[in-house]
Amino acid sequence: MKTLKFKSNINCTGCLSKVSPVLNEEQSIKKWDVDLKHDDRILTVETDSLSSNEIKQTVQKAGFIADEI
């Protein structure tokens, strides 16, 4: 399993409520979390098979931006 980290614009719990269903629906994502206390709102994703581009596209479906770090 690989862990990928992204700088995101997921800024608050309201944003989390919008992105959660999209990330939870993606079966290839085993675990994910957003650090809302970090200045860059770090999104951490654990996956076996998804590329960073596929995760970025998934986050974009929810209306947010994720840039790999």
C-alpha positions as CSV (number, residue, x, y, z in Angstrom):
1,M,0.0,0.0,0.0
2,K,1.2,3.5,-0.8
3,T,0.5,6.7,1.1
4,L,0.2,9.9,-1.0
5,K,0.0,13.4,0.4
6,F,-1.6,16.5,-1.3
7,K,-1.9,20.2,-0.5
8,S,-5.6,20.9,-0.7
9,N,-8.2,23.7,-0.5
10,I,-10.4,21.6,1.8
11,N,-10.6,24.2,4.5
12,C,-13.4,23.3,6.9
13,T,-15.8,20.7,8.1
14,G,-18.4,21.9,5.5
15,C,-15.8,21.2,2.8
16,L,-15.2,17.8,4.4
17,S,-18.9,17.0,4.2
18,K,-18.8,17.7,0.4
19,V,-15.6,15.7,-0.3
20,S,-16.3,12.7,2.0
21,P,-18.9,11.0,-0.1
22,V,-16.7,11.2,-3.2
23,L,-13.6,9.8,-1.5
24,N,-15.5,7.2,0.5
25,E,-17.2,6.0,-2.8
26,E,-13.8,5.3,-4.4
27,Q,-13.2,1.6,-3.5
28,S,-9.4,1.8,-4.2
29,I,-8.9,4.4,-1.4
30,K,-8.4,2.4,1.7
31,K,-8.1,5.3,4.1
32,W,-7.9,9.1,3.8
33,D,-7.7,12.1,6.1
34,V,-7.4,15.9,5.9
35,D,-5.4,17.8,8.4
36,L,-7.5,21.0,8.8
37,K,-5.0,22.4,11.3
38,H,-2.1,22.4,8.9
39,D,-1.7,25.6,6.8
40,D,-1.7,23.6,3.6
41,R,-4.7,21.4,4.6
42,I,-2.8,18.2,3.9
43,L,-4.9,15.4,2.4
44,T,-3.3,12.0,3.1
45,V,-4.6,9.0,1.0
46,E,-3.7,5.3,1.4
47,T,-4.3,3.3,-1.8
48,D,-3.0,0.1,-3.4
49,S,-3.7,1.0,-7.0
50,L,-4.6,4.7,-7.6
51,S,-2.1,7.2,-9.1
52,S,-1.8,10.7,-7.8
53,N,-3.5,12.0,-10.9
54,E,-6.5,9.7,-10.3
55,I,-6.8,10.9,-6.8
56,K,-6.6,14.5,-7.9
57,Q,-9.4,13.9,-10.4
58,T,-11.5,12.3,-7.7
59,V,-11.0,15.3,-5.4
60,Q,-11.9,17.6,-8.4
61,K,-15.2,15.7,-8.8
62,A,-16.2,17.1,-5.4
63,G,-15.1,20.6,-6.5
64,F,-11.7,20.8,-4.7
65,I,-8.1,21.0,-5.6
66,A,-5.3,18.6,-4.5
67,D,-1.7,19.1,-5.5
68,E,0.7,16.3,-4.7
69,I,3.6,17.2,-2.3
